[in-house]
Amino acid sequence: MTTVAYQGEPGSNSATVTLTLFPGAGELACTTFEQALDSVTLGTADMAVIPIDNSAAGRVADVHHLLPGSGLFIVAEYFLPIRFDLMGVPGTPLDEVVYVRSHIHALGQCRKVLREGGWRTVVSDDTAGAAREVAELGDARHAALAPPAAAPLHGLEVMKSKVEDDPDNTTRFVVLSRNSTVPPHTEEPTMTSLFFCVRNVPSALYKALGGFASSGVNLTKIESYQMGAGLNASGFYAEVEGHPDDPRVNLALQELHFFSSEVRVLGVYPAHPHRLRERSR
């Protein structure tokens, strides 16, 4: 049986994606992203499902720093619409709530309802974990912002549904594996994820990325990392549309190699249909 690791608890968004992509697989819930990645590296799990960025809150910083050093490869991506419910002890009136618990990213994605309620916030390690904490406390003053699946799982009552600030709120997840599985080059939309370090010379980044512009390759993401004590050139995580065997992408990668001290392909995988839907709007 395939075992899939994720950060969080049953009922979390990561658990939902895991069940969607790998129905019937064994689940390994982890406390941190690092534990989830390590479980794949050590062979405790076969895959890891990890959130990488959110349309409202931006990148998941820990993941971007852990990915390049994990030794794992991205083999798939998935976009999940994010929904949060305010849930509490059954029978509790809304005006009795004093504290609202959730993950720091969830609190940041539900600022409007928190501002309207005037509640104090308590940061939890995980959204579904916040629901579990409220159930364990059994205190009417405490509520949780958590995915809808967490309420029945922990015997809580939904006090307000769909309280996320942005109805288009979406989180992108990636699936990580010990082995790189590069799909064949076809006409199907494909993404390529890279890590590279530019040479410590003037205009190195401009020159390294110039090949993507001149070859007409769309660079959809770039994130910088400060290497060492800050005296060295930066490292970058980047994502481009296309397959390395596509002549345009291949030419851009050749130029990237020329102006970089290190280039690593972290994954080549099918583009999720969400990308095409967003482009057609």
Phi, psi and chi 1 to 4 in degrees:
 res  aa     phi    psi   chi1   chi2   chi3   chi4
   1 MET       -  137.0  177.3 -174.9  -68.8      -
   2 THR   -70.9  134.1  -60.1      -      -      -
   3 THR  -111.4  129.7  -59.6      -      -      -
   4 VAL  -119.8  126.8 -176.7      -      -      -
   5 ALA   -95.9  148.0      -      -      -      -
   6 TYR  -151.9  157.8   59.3   84.4      -      -
   7 GLN   -87.5  128.3 -174.7  -83.0  -31.9      -
   8 GLY   126.8 -164.4      -      -      -      -
   9 GLU  -124.0  164.3  -60.8 -173.0   15.9      -
  10 PRO   -53.6  136.6  -28.2   36.2      -      -
  11 GLY    97.8   -9.7      -      -      -      -
  12 SER   -79.6  168.7   65.2      -      -      -
  13 ASN   -64.2  -36.6  -72.3  -43.6      -      -
  14 SER   -63.8  -38.2  -65.8      -      -      -
  15 ALA   -66.2  -38.1      -      -      -      -
  16 THR   -61.9  -45.2  -63.4      -      -      -
  17 VAL   -64.1  -41.6  174.7      -      -      -
  18 THR   -59.0  -45.9  -61.8      -      -      -
  19 LEU   -66.8  -32.8  -68.7  171.0      -      -
  20 THR   -70.8  -44.8  -59.0      -      -      -
  21 LEU   -81.5  -31.5  -65.6  178.1      -      -
  22 PHE  -131.2   64.7  -57.7   98.5      -      -
  23 PRO   -60.6  131.7   21.3  -31.7      -      -
  24 GLY    87.1   -5.3      -      -      -      -
  25 ALA   -76.5  158.7      -      -      -      -
  26 GLY   -74.3  138.6      -      -      -      -
  27 GLU  -103.7  139.2  -62.3  176.2   53.7      -
  28 LEU  -125.1   97.7  179.7   60.1      -      -
  29 ALA   -78.2  130.5      -      -      -      -
  30 CYS  -120.7  153.5  -59.6      -      -      -
  31 THR   -75.0  -38.0  -55.9      -      -      -
  32 THR  -127.5  163.6   65.2      -      -      -
  33 PHE   -62.7  -39.5  -66.1  123.8      -      -
  34 GLU   -61.1  -41.3 -169.0  167.9   13.2      -
  35 GLN   -63.6  -40.7  -73.2  178.1    0.2      -
  36 ALA   -62.9  -44.0      -      -      -      -
  37 LEU   -67.6  -42.1  -62.5  178.0      -      -
  38 ASP   -62.6  -34.0  -75.0  -13.7      -      -
  39 SER   -63.4  -32.6   68.7      -      -      -
  40 VAL   -75.4  -44.0 -179.5      -      -      -
  41 THR   -57.9  -41.1  -58.0      -      -      -
  42 LEU   -85.4   -6.8  -61.9  173.4      -      -
  43 GLY    89.3    5.3      -      -      -      -
  44 THR   -69.1  -31.9  -50.0      -      -      -
  45 ALA  -128.0  156.6      -      -      -      -
  46 ASP   -89.0  -32.9  -57.7  -66.6      -      -
  47 MET  -139.6  162.4  -54.3  -84.8 -170.8      -
  48 ALA  -132.3  138.1      -      -      -      -
  49 VAL  -109.0  118.2  170.9      -      -      -
  50 ILE  -132.4  132.9  -59.7  -68.1      -      -
  51 PRO   -73.4  139.0   28.3  -34.4      -      -
  52 ILE  -116.0  -31.1 -166.1  167.5      -      -
  53 ASP  -161.7  160.2   50.0   49.3      -      -
  54 ASN  -128.0  142.5  174.3  -94.3      -      -
  55 SER   -64.2  -25.0   58.8      -      -      -
  56 ALA  -100.1  -40.3      -      -      -      -
  57 ALA   -97.6   -9.2      -      -      -      -
  58 GLY    86.4 -156.3      -      -      -      -
  59 ARG   -72.7  152.3   70.3  175.8 -176.9  174.3
  60 VAL   -88.3   99.3 -178.5      -      -      -
  61 ALA   -57.1  -44.6      -      -      -      -
  62 ASP   -57.8  -41.5  -70.9  -11.3      -      -
  63 VAL   -65.1  -42.6  173.6      -      -      -
  64 HIS   -63.7  -29.6  -78.1   78.0      -      -
  65 HIS   -82.0  -28.6  -78.2  -78.6      -      -
  66 LEU   -82.1  -32.5  -67.6  170.1      -      -
  67 LEU   -55.5  -52.9  -92.5 -179.6      -      -
  68 PRO   -60.0  -32.2  -24.0   35.4      -      -
  69 GLY   -93.5    0.0      -      -      -      -
  70 SER   -76.4  -25.2   68.9      -      -      -
  71 GLY    77.1    7.6      -      -      -      -
  72 LEU   -98.9  166.7  -57.3  178.3      -      -
  73 PHE  -122.9  141.6  -62.9   92.7      -      -
  74 ILE   -80.2  125.7  -60.0  172.9      -      -
  75 VAL  -117.1   -9.0  -64.7      -      -      -
  76 ALA  -164.8  162.1      -      -      -      -
  77 GLU  -133.7  157.2   65.3  173.6    0.4      -
  78 TYR  -150.6  133.2 -173.2   85.4      -      -
  79 PHE  -104.1  122.9  -71.8   79.9      -      -
  80 LEU  -114.5  122.4  177.6   71.6      -      -
  81 PRO   -63.0  130.7  -20.1   32.5      -      -
  82 ILE   -98.3  126.5  -59.9  -60.2      -      -
  83 ARG  -126.5  134.3  -59.8  -68.1  176.9  -99.0
  84 PHE  -122.9  137.4  -71.6  113.4      -      -
  85 ASP  -113.6  145.8  -70.8  -11.4      -      -
  86 LEU   -89.4  119.1 -179.6   70.0      -      -
  87 MET  -131.0  148.7   54.7 -168.8   71.4      -
  88 GLY  -151.5 -169.6      -      -      -      -
  89 VAL   -63.4  132.2  177.2      -      -      -
  90 PRO   -52.3  136.6  -27.6   35.8      -      -
  91 GLY    84.9    3.0      -      -      -      -
  92 THR   -83.9  125.0  -59.3      -      -      -
  93 PRO   -68.4  148.0  -15.5   29.2      -      -
  94 LEU   -60.3  -32.9 -161.4   58.5      -      -
  95 ASP   -74.8   -3.3   57.8   11.1      -      -
  96 GLU   -91.0  -11.4  -73.2 -169.9   21.1      -
  97 VAL   -72.3  133.0  174.2      -      -      -
  98 VAL  -117.5  -39.7  178.0      -      -      -
  99 TYR  -119.1  139.8  -53.5   96.6      -      -
 100 VAL  -122.9  125.3  174.0      -      -      -
 101 ARG  -104.5  144.4  -63.2  169.8  172.0  -95.8
 102 SER  -177.7  176.1 -161.6      -      -      -
 103 HIS   -67.1  151.1 -171.8  -86.2      -      -
 104 ILE   -57.4  -36.5 -174.4   65.3      -      -
 105 HIS   -70.2  -37.6  -75.2  164.9      -      -
 106 ALA   -66.9  -40.4      -      -      -      -
 107 LEU   -60.4  -38.6  -65.6  172.1      -      -
 108 GLY   -71.1  -20.3      -      -      -      -
 109 GLN   -95.8   -0.8  -65.8  166.7   37.6      -
 110 CYS  -130.8   39.5  -58.3      -      -      -
 111 ARG   -63.8  -35.8  -70.7 -169.7  177.5   95.2
 112 LYS   -62.5  -50.0 -175.9  177.3  178.7 -179.7
 113 VAL   -68.3  -32.9   70.4      -      -      -
 114 LEU   -67.2  -40.4  -68.3  171.6      -      -
 115 ARG   -66.6  -42.1 -174.6  168.5   56.8 -111.9
 116 GLU   -65.9  -37.2  -69.9  173.0   -9.6      -
 117 GLY   -79.4  -21.3      -      -      -      -
 118 GLY    66.0   27.3      -      -      -      -
 119 TRP   -86.3  153.8  -59.5  -54.5      -      -
 120 ARG   -81.8  143.3  -58.5  177.1 -168.3  176.1
 121 THR  -104.2  145.5   56.9      -      -      -
 122 VAL  -127.4  123.5  179.8      -      -      -
 123 VAL   -82.0  128.8  176.1      -      -      -
 124 SER  -112.5  164.1  -60.9      -      -      -
 125 ASP   -69.7  -22.5  -69.2  -25.1      -      -
 126 ASP  -157.3  151.1  176.0   62.9      -      -
 127 THR   -65.2  -48.6   51.8      -      -      -
 128 ALA   -67.2  -31.4      -      -      -      -
 129 GLY   -64.0  -33.3      -      -      -      -
 130 ALA   -63.9  -39.7      -      -      -      -
 131 ALA   -64.5  -42.1      -      -      -      -
 132 ARG   -61.0  -42.3  174.4 -176.5   50.4   78.3
 133 GLU   -62.1  -41.8  -68.8  167.1    1.0      -
 134 VAL   -63.7  -41.8  169.7      -      -      -
 135 ALA   -64.0  -40.0      -      -      -      -
 136 GLU   -69.1  -36.3  -70.2  173.1  -10.0      -
 137 LEU   -69.1  -40.4  -73.9  168.5      -      -
 138 GLY    61.4   26.3      -      -      -      -
 139 ASP  -105.2  122.2 -173.3  -24.4      -      -
 140 ALA   -62.3  -19.5      -      -      -      -
 141 ARG   -74.8  -14.5  -63.0  175.1  -58.7  165.5
 142 HIS  -107.6  133.7  -69.1  -98.6      -      -
 143 ALA  -131.5  170.7      -      -      -      -
 144 ALA  -133.8  146.8      -      -      -      -
 145 LEU   -99.5  113.0  -75.3  169.9      -      -
 146 ALA  -150.1  163.3      -      -      -      -
 147 PRO   -61.3  151.1  -22.4   33.4      -      -
 148 PRO   -52.5  -33.6  -27.5   35.4      -      -
 149 ALA   -65.4  -20.0      -      -      -      -
 150 ALA   -75.9  -26.8      -      -      -      -
 151 ALA   -63.6  -56.6      -      -      -      -
 152 PRO   -65.6  -29.1   22.3  -32.4      -      -
 153 LEU   -63.3  -34.1 -166.1   62.8      -      -
 154 HIS  -113.7   11.0  -63.8  -70.8      -      -
 155 GLY    68.7   33.3      -      -      -      -
 156 LEU  -101.1  162.7  -62.6  179.8      -      -
 157 GLU  -108.1  133.1 -177.8  178.8  -70.2      -
 158 VAL   -75.0  121.3  174.0      -      -      -
 159 MET   -94.7  -34.1  -51.2  167.5   84.3      -
 160 LYS  -147.7  135.0  -85.0 -167.8  171.2 -173.8
 161 SER  -108.2  154.6   61.4      -      -      -
 162 LYS    50.9   60.7  -63.4 -178.2  179.8  178.9
 163 VAL   -97.4    8.1  -64.2      -      -      -
 164 GLU   -65.0  145.2   61.9  -81.1   -5.1      -
 165 ASP   -62.7  -40.2  -66.4  -21.8      -      -
 166 ASP  -113.2  117.7 -177.2    1.0      -      -
 167 PRO   -64.5  -17.9   21.3  -32.2      -      -
 168 ASP   -94.7   11.5  -67.4  -33.5      -      -
 169 ASN   -54.3  122.3 -171.2   -0.1      -      -
 170 THR  -139.2  138.0  -55.5      -      -      -
 171 THR  -112.9  135.6  -66.4      -      -      -
 172 ARG   -97.0  128.0  175.8  172.8  172.1 -109.4
 173 PHE  -111.3  151.7  -69.1   78.3      -      -
 174 VAL  -123.2  150.7  -67.4      -      -      -
 175 VAL  -104.3  128.4  179.0      -      -      -
 176 LEU  -114.2  142.5  -63.5  159.6      -      -
 177 SER  -137.8  159.0  170.6      -      -      -
 178 ARG   -69.8  -26.7  -72.8 -174.1  -61.7  -82.4
 179 ASN  -110.9  140.3  -57.5  -48.9      -      -
 180 SER   -82.3  123.3  173.2      -      -      -
 181 THR  -117.3   93.0   54.7      -      -      -
 182 VAL   -83.9  119.8  178.9      -      -      -
 183 PRO   -69.5  155.0   25.9  -33.4      -      -
 184 PRO   -65.4  152.7   22.7  -33.2      -      -
 185 HIS   -75.7  113.2  175.4   41.2      -      -
 186 THR  -132.4 -168.5   65.3      -      -      -
 187 GLU   -82.3   -6.0  -64.7  -59.7  -44.1      -
 188 GLU   -69.0  139.9  -65.4  -60.9  -43.2      -
 189 PRO   -59.1  132.1  -22.6   32.9      -      -
 190 THR  -133.7  146.8  -56.3      -      -      -
 191 MET  -114.4  148.3  -61.6  -62.6  -61.7      -
 192 THR  -128.3  126.4  -61.0      -      -      -
 193 SER  -104.9  138.6  -67.8      -      -      -
 194 LEU  -133.3  152.8  -50.8  160.7      -      -
 195 PHE  -125.0  132.6  175.5   78.0      -      -
 196 PHE  -147.1  153.6   65.2   95.0      -      -
 197 CYS  -118.3  124.8  -64.9      -      -      -
 198 VAL   -79.7  157.2  -64.8      -      -      -
 199 ARG   -69.7  148.9  -60.0 -175.4 -174.1  -79.5
 200 ASN   -83.0   66.9 -161.7    7.5      -      -
 201 VAL  -136.2  157.8  -64.4      -      -      -
 202 PRO   -57.9  140.0  -25.8   35.2      -      -
 203 SER    63.4   20.7  -56.5      -      -      -
 204 ALA   -61.7  -43.7      -      -      -      -
 205 LEU   -66.7  -41.9 -179.4   60.0      -      -
 206 TYR   -58.5  -43.8  172.1   80.6      -      -
 207 LYS   -72.2  -38.1  -65.5  173.1 -179.1  176.1
 208 ALA   -64.8  -36.0      -      -      -      -
 209 LEU   -90.3   -9.2  -62.6 -179.7      -      -
 210 GLY   -59.7  -31.8      -      -      -      -
 211 GLY   -65.0  -31.1      -      -      -      -
 212 PHE   -69.2  -39.3  -65.8  100.7      -      -
 213 ALA   -67.7  -48.3      -      -      -      -
 214 SER   -69.2  -24.5   58.3      -      -      -
 215 SER   -92.6   -4.1  -61.3      -      -      -
 216 GLY    71.9   33.9      -      -      -      -
 217 VAL  -101.4  128.3  175.9      -      -      -
 218 ASN   -80.0  120.7 -170.2   23.8      -      -
 219 LEU   -93.9  109.6 -174.3   70.1      -      -
 220 THR   -91.5  -18.7   61.2      -      -      -
 221 LYS  -155.1  142.3  174.9 -171.6  -76.9  -69.7
 222 ILE  -148.6  128.9 -176.8  165.2      -      -
 223 GLU  -127.4  137.8  -58.0  -80.9   -2.2      -
 224 SER   -99.7  151.2   64.4      -      -      -
 225 TYR  -129.1  133.0  -60.4   82.1      -      -
 226 GLN   -84.5  124.1 -168.8   59.8   55.9      -
 227 MET   -94.8  137.3  -49.5  -65.5  -72.2      -
 228 GLY    65.6 -141.4      -      -      -      -
 229 ALA   -88.0    9.1      -      -      -      -
 230 GLY    98.6    1.5      -      -      -      -
 231 LEU   -97.3   -9.7  -59.3  178.1      -      -
 232 ASN   -96.5  167.4  -58.2  -43.4      -      -
 233 ALA   -66.7  153.6      -      -      -      -
 234 SER   -77.1  157.8  -64.9      -      -      -
 235 GLY  -103.7  157.9      -      -      -      -
 236 PHE  -138.9  142.6  -63.2   87.9      -      -
 237 TYR  -105.2  129.6  171.2   82.0      -      -
 238 ALA  -138.4  154.2      -      -      -      -
 239 GLU  -131.1  136.0  -66.2  175.0   -6.0      -
 240 VAL  -129.7  152.1  -59.9      -      -      -
 241 GLU   -83.6  124.1  -68.5 -178.3  -13.1      -
 242 GLY   129.6  167.8      -      -      -      -
 243 HIS  -104.4  141.3 -166.3  -71.8      -      -
 244 PRO   -56.6  -24.0  -26.2   35.2      -      -
 245 ASP   -83.2   -8.0  -70.1  -18.8      -      -
 246 ASP   -68.0  127.4 -178.0  -45.9      -      -
 247 PRO   -53.1  -37.4  -26.6   35.1      -      -
 248 ARG   -67.9  -44.3  -62.6  177.7  -54.1  141.4
 249 VAL   -66.4  -41.7  177.2      -      -      -
 250 ASN   -60.2  -40.9 -175.3  -89.9      -      -
 251 LEU   -65.7  -41.6 -169.6   60.8      -      -
 252 ALA   -64.2  -38.2      -      -      -      -
 253 LEU   -68.8  -33.8  -69.8  177.1      -      -
 254 GLN   -61.8  -43.0  -71.8 -176.9   40.6      -
 255 GLU   -68.3  -37.5 -165.3  156.3  -15.8      -
 256 LEU   -60.4  -44.3  178.7   65.7      -      -
 257 HIS   -60.3  -39.4  -85.4  -83.6      -      -
 258 PHE   -63.2  -37.6 -174.8   80.4      -      -
 259 PHE  -101.0   10.3  -69.8  106.4      -      -
 260 SER  -121.8  152.8  -58.8      -      -      -
 261 SER   -87.7  -18.8   57.9      -      -      -
 262 GLU  -154.6  136.5  177.7 -173.8    3.2      -
 263 VAL  -138.1  127.7  177.4      -      -      -
 264 ARG  -131.2  130.7  -81.7 -173.7  -75.6  144.6
 265 VAL   -83.6  118.2  175.2      -      -      -
 266 LEU   -91.7   -9.6  -61.4 -178.1      -      -
 267 GLY   169.3  144.7      -      -      -      -
 268 VAL  -128.5  120.8 -178.1      -      -      -
 269 TYR  -153.0  157.8   46.2   93.6      -      -
 270 PRO   -63.3  139.6  -20.3   31.9      -      -
 271 ALA   -72.0  136.1      -      -      -      -
 272 HIS   -70.9  145.1 -170.5  -93.8      -      -
 273 PRO   -55.7  -23.1  -26.3   34.0      -      -
 274 HIS   -57.2  -35.1  176.5   84.4      -      -
 275 ARG   -61.8  -41.8  -68.1 -175.4 -179.1  -86.0
 276 LEU   -69.1  -37.9  -57.3 -178.8      -      -
 277 ARG   -64.5  -41.9  -70.1 -164.1  -63.0  -92.0
 278 GLU   -65.5  -37.0  -74.7  -63.8  -60.4      -
 279 ARG   -69.6  -30.4 -178.6  175.5  -66.8  179.7
 280 SER   -80.4   -7.5   63.3      -      -      -
 281 ARG   -70.7      -  -74.1 -171.2  176.6 -175.3
